[in-house]
Amino acid sequence: MARGTIRPDLVLADYNLANRLNGVQLAAKLREKLHHETPVIILTGDISTATLRDIALHDCVQLNKPVSLRS
C-alpha cells in the first residue's frame, strides 16, 4: 500500500490499536495516502459517546464487540 500498488476495497479495524493509534486515525491516514474514501468498519467494545462520535464523524461504520455472524 505504501507504494500505491495495493488499494483495499474495505478496511476492518479495531478501534483500539497499538502505539497510541486508533482505527479512526488509521482510516484517516489510509484515506489520505490513497486519495480515496476507502470504506472502513470499526470494531469496538467502547460505546462511550466520545468514541461513537469519533467513528461517525470520520464516516466509518461501527460494529459492537462481540460481533456475531448470522446464518
C-alpha positions as CSV (number, residue, x, y, z in Angstrom):
1,M,0.0,0.0,0.0
2,A,2.9,2.4,0.7
3,R,3.9,2.2,-2.9
4,G,0.3,2.7,-4.1
5,T,0.2,-0.7,-5.8
6,I,-2.4,-2.1,-3.5
7,R,-5.8,-0.4,-2.9
8,P,-8.1,-2.1,-0.4
9,D,-11.8,-2.4,-1.1
10,L,-12.6,-2.3,2.6
11,V,-10.8,-1.8,5.9
12,L,-11.8,-3.7,9.0
13,A,-10.1,-2.3,12.1
14,D,-10.4,-2.4,15.8
15,Y,-10.9,1.0,17.5
16,N,-8.0,0.5,20.0
17,L,-4.8,-0.2,18.3
18,A,-1.2,-0.4,19.4
19,N,1.2,2.6,19.7
20,R,-1.5,5.1,20.8
21,L,-3.3,4.8,17.5
22,N,-6.9,4.1,16.9
23,G,-8.8,2.7,14.0
24,V,-10.3,6.0,13.0
25,Q,-6.8,7.6,12.9
26,L,-5.6,4.7,10.8
27,A,-8.6,5.2,8.4
28,A,-7.8,8.9,8.0
29,K,-4.1,8.2,7.3
30,L,-5.0,5.4,4.8
31,R,-7.6,7.6,3.0
32,E,-5.1,10.5,2.8
33,K,-2.3,8.2,1.4
34,L,-4.6,6.6,-1.2
35,H,-6.5,9.8,-2.1
36,H,-9.7,7.7,-1.8
37,E,-12.6,7.4,0.6
38,T,-12.0,3.7,1.3
39,P,-14.9,2.2,3.3
40,V,-14.0,1.5,6.9
41,I,-15.6,-0.7,9.6
42,I,-14.5,-0.1,13.1
43,L,-15.0,-2.8,15.7
44,T,-15.2,-1.7,19.3
45,G,-16.4,-2.6,22.7
46,D,-16.2,1.0,23.8
47,I,-19.7,2.5,23.4
48,S,-18.9,5.9,25.1
49,T,-20.4,8.9,23.4
50,A,-16.9,10.3,22.5
51,T,-15.8,7.1,20.8
52,L,-19.1,6.7,18.8
53,R,-19.0,10.3,17.8
54,D,-15.4,10.0,16.6
55,I,-16.3,7.0,14.5
56,A,-19.3,8.7,13.0
57,L,-17.5,12.0,12.3
58,H,-15.0,10.1,10.2
59,D,-17.6,8.4,8.1
60,C,-16.8,4.9,9.4
61,V,-19.3,2.2,10.1
62,Q,-19.2,1.0,13.8
63,L,-19.9,-2.6,15.0
64,N,-20.1,-3.5,18.6
65,K,-18.0,-6.3,20.0
66,P,-18.5,-9.1,20.3
67,V,-19.7,-9.4,16.7
68,S,-21.8,-12.4,15.8
69,L,-22.4,-13.7,12.3
70,R,-25.9,-14.6,11.3
71,S,-26.5,-17.7,9.2
